[in-house]
Amino acid sequence: MAVQRVLILGGGFAGIHTAKYLTEMLGSRKDVEVELISEENYFVFQPLLPEVAAGGIAATHVVNPIRELVPKARFRCCRIVEVDVANRQVLIAQGEGLEFVALPYDHLVFCVGKVTNFASMPGVAEHALAMKDLGDAFKLRNHVIRCLELADIETNPLYKAALLTFVVAGGGFSGVETVGELHELVTRSLKYFPRIAASEVIFKLVHSQDRILPEMPESLGAAARRILEARGIGMVLKARVKAASRERVYLGDGTHIATRTFVCTVGNAPNPIAKAVLAAGSLPEAEIGGKKTGLFLTDATLECVDHPGYWAVGDCAAIPNPNGPGFCPPTAQFAVRQAKTCAKNVLGRIDGKPTQAFRFKALGMLASLGQRSAVAQMLGVELSGFVAWFVWRTIYLSKLPGFVRRVRVGLDWTLDLFFPRDITQMQLIRQDRLQVNHYEPGEIIVQQGQIGRELYMIVRGEVEVVVPGAEGGPENVVAKLGARDVFGEKALLEDTKRTATVRAAASVDVLVMSRGDLRSLVGQFPVLDDYFAKLLRERYPATFTQAQDLTRALSDAEPSARGEAEPSSRAQPASTP
Amino acid sequence: MAVQRVLILGGGFAGIHTAKYLTEMLGSRKDVEVELISEENYFVFQPLLPEVAAGGIAATHVVNPIRELVPKARFRCCRIVEVDVANRQVLIAQGEGLEFVALPYDHLVFCVGKVTNFASMPGVAEHALAMKDLGDAFKLRNHVIRCLELADIETNPLYKAALLTFVVAGGGFSGVETVGELHELVTRSLKYFPRIAASEVIFKLVHSQDRILPEMPESLGAAARRILEARGIGMVLKARVKAASRERVYLGDGTHIATRTFVCTVGNAPNPIAKAVLAAGSLPEAEIGGKKTGLFLTDATLECVDHPGYWAVGDCAAIPNPNGPGFCPPTAQFAVRQAKTCAKNVLGRIDGKPTQAFRFKALGMLASLGQRSAVAQMLGVELSGFVAWFVWRTIYLSKLPGFVRRVRVGLDWTLDLFFPRDITQMQLIRQDRLQVNHYEPGEIIVQQGQIGRELYMIVRGEVEVVVPGAEGGPENVVAKLGARDVFGEKALLEDTKRTATVRAAASVDVLVMSRGDLRSLVGQFPVLDDYFAKLLRERYPATFTQAQDLTRALSDAEPSARGEAEPSSRAQPASTP
């Protein structure tokens, strides 16, 4: 008998559990080979990500190596390039040379989930923090601590206020848990920052509906709201995020919030692999109200409709809901149970036995709110506050895969009860890539009189260069600049005050470069060296001569370190900011 | 009475302990203000970094927030720009806008340590991993796991061998501990990688002298060598690293080692802040044999010679060794004791009391070798093997600051005795910056017949384009390319086999860009868009027309995902690599 190959794509709840159940059911059978493919070599226990972001649990404690979780499945850590339905093979890019390899299959299980997509909200991709994977949680925690460190020594009150304003978009589980946990992190850390008062810290939860936690019974959503509001977390309801810039979150009603920390938990899109297969029409796509969903349409047995051997589990699948109309909700609970049914049915197909329909009723729902508080609905009972929090912890600890992780998370939680939060800000990888900033119309990019240290190049959109009128008269727009124009370049040569204000005239993206950025860039890119050397020679023939080498000019010590340029900051020594 | 300001620069062993002792001695006195300045907001317990790299301890467990360690000192997380000795002030860049602020001082304590510097060895900065700070350890651990994941599915035996070869340069404490700990990580993780045999893994320790651990008694160095060699770790002694490329480490004798993992623990340089102050002649610099050291020359009381109010502690200081000729060794033990003396003497100066000379005899030396083995010299007794390892753990656990960290590291160690190592490979931040590869003369950059997926631009040096002669005849050099030349650009349009071999004709640096890299770059940089669009139009007028937009051409799905191009990899489906 030929070996049957089952290929599972994706290493989330759905993929891991399908592989686990299937290999367990197979026991020592050699006629079926199970292979799992994922881009990461670990599985993330996503429900605890908000707590990782808040420093209650160490990042490494909510992940498990996939090889350890499903030791009997083959595992391949690689990128999926394409699913070739016609030839029943998956094309992957693997190994050192990113060699393309085609993996044939008899059964293919899609467990690819969804991805974050902020494309509909300008500036959000550039300036918001997401809450989807481990890297997001890790980044958010370090970002929040960094804001506290900066606010502690910031002398400009507007900057300080923005550094201490934390905005979370999305009133679902992820958003509510994130805002609650972050609030706990910040309030517990304040004692280390003597120059920040508790009253200076602002938290806001932005949500499009009129109540939070819409997946839960109305009474629990209201309870969660009361608990969060009692802590001073502001609710911005019936509001949608329209755009974001480096300094603001813009809402649909035209208002904005000045902040340096914007966590966006809304904005999902189909995984590109699912999208490509469905767009090609190779497998059936689910529609809701005539609108394509980007989800694989399966029957009650989790098999893609009319396509034997193709299965879909979890967030990428539209599986008939056994408890009512519509499809199953995209939750971990459902994914795990679906995985079990899928494993049984794949094996049933291979052995020529009947398959069974997916049946499951959710056991309950839980949302942590931080500070030993939660809301929960368990087996019909509604709980809120400390008891719900205790239930929440107990259940999640029991669900966490692996004994070692359970010990570690248990210890994290125990120590967290007695000791302060860790305020270590880890800058593990220094970010030296170039940054694109987004600005909405009217926002100031460069303020006259400020000391400039960066060069700007317009990628998209238009800006106005403005100088104030004589003797308090109306301002004058002295120039308009568009894509490919450069401004602020004088900052590359010396730290002088900006001679004009530059303002976004439209929705605009600008590339921001410090002296160091440009130095490394022209060092790597001779083409850019030519370009900028020419630009500077034309605009500053006196200071920047033909003979002078751009790299050398940029690599000199910071100009202001040499003295004269900056009387203002020099004249105002530290005292007590 | 005016408040006396003591400024401490640096947050390592020396800085933290000086601040700690000084604030403790001051008690509730209000007439002296102590401020500590560091670029990171945490202190790293460096002796345990090799264990972090080997996954025996979680990264977050060997760091402490500085604010927690020295709660009574003021703390400022910012960049030090310049020490202005003439005006007795330190210039820093702080806060959101990187505002320059001048901090005046009455006493200034330099605790800035040393930095890594690989400048004398071409390619090492680009391709070696360091072992200096937390980020290095974290990166190394993830890199090693990644090599195992790649080797597990690699089909090219040469690539696989290089992925499984681990080279550490430097036979001092850091290098010896790193090679021993990494060996433990790899051997313990192999059980998860069914396609890697233990015999395929190679470890090499490269050291310039004829014995390792030269700081220790000869017998212990020999014991450490025996223990490591018994595990199969190869010693490459009396050898210096000359250069490194992406694929090789070059030694002084002209030989090389093919590897993907090169850890370089040699190559220190003065901190740039110390260098600038000493170069300006503002403070006295120590010399050894007429050669400048980059170290602050102090007297026995740790005060800079002839410069009252200036102090230096730890690795940046040349302090007369109380136990013999020369200066104190740059170890944590000495730094901590020096910090105590320094704190006393600063206070003595302020109160007009006599200062005292630094006296200390090292208690012993310890080096962990991994796998429950170490070498130690304690109070005159020499130990090696398990007992030394037990002593090593006990002492380090007791030295670790903070109760919570001690509990966590203790638990890490306990769990590590009973459970497998964690093989989670965390790619917390996807690296999307451009990469410069270094090649030594004769190395192949692009191999004829391989499938190309990257474009190369020469930053520095010269390459030869070579095609084999007809019917096995001698090869022909068909072109030579130099700085600013581009090759391999056809890969941007389609995945075809390379039509010629490109070889380094000299020591050469090339910028490597994937389709995705270039796409994001031309998206951000219109200037580059023009440049590459022109280049492609000139060289490929048929496929790349004037009307075609470069960004769109690059943003199409991977060419090979669409089919025809790649018969070779398609024709060879997975089976069992």
Interface residues (C-beta under 8 A of the other chain):
Chain A: E40 N41 Y42 A58 A59 T60 V63 N64 P65 R67 E68 P71 R76 C77 C78 V81 E82 Q89 L91 Q94 G95 E96 G97 L98 E99 F100 V101 A102 L103 P104 L134 G135 F138 K139 I145 E149 L150 D152 I153 E154 T155 N156 Y159 L163 Y192 F193 R260 A276 F403 V404 V407 R408 L411 L415 F419 P420 D422 I423 T424 Q425 M426 Q427 L428 I429 R430 Q431 D432 R433 L434 V436 Q450 I451 R453 M457 V459 A483 R484 D495 L511 G523 Q524 F525 P526 V527 L528 Y531 A557 E558 S560 A561 E566 S569 R570 Q572 P573 A574 P577
Chain B: E40 N41 Y42 A58 A59 T60 V63 N64 P65 R67 E68 P71 R76 C77 C78 V81 E82 Q89 L91 Q94 G95 E96 G97 L98 E99 F100 V101 A102 L103 P104 L134 G135 F138 K139 I145 E149 L150 D152 I153 E154 T155 N156 Y159 L163 Y192 F193 R260 A276 F403 V404 V407 R408 L411 L415 F419 P420 D422 I423 T424 Q425 M426 Q427 L428 I429 R430 Q431 D432 R433 L434 V436 Q450 I451 R453 M457 V459 A483 R484 D495 L511 G523 Q524 F525 P526 V527 L528 Y531 A557 E558 S560 A561 E566 S569 R570 Q572 P573 A574 P577
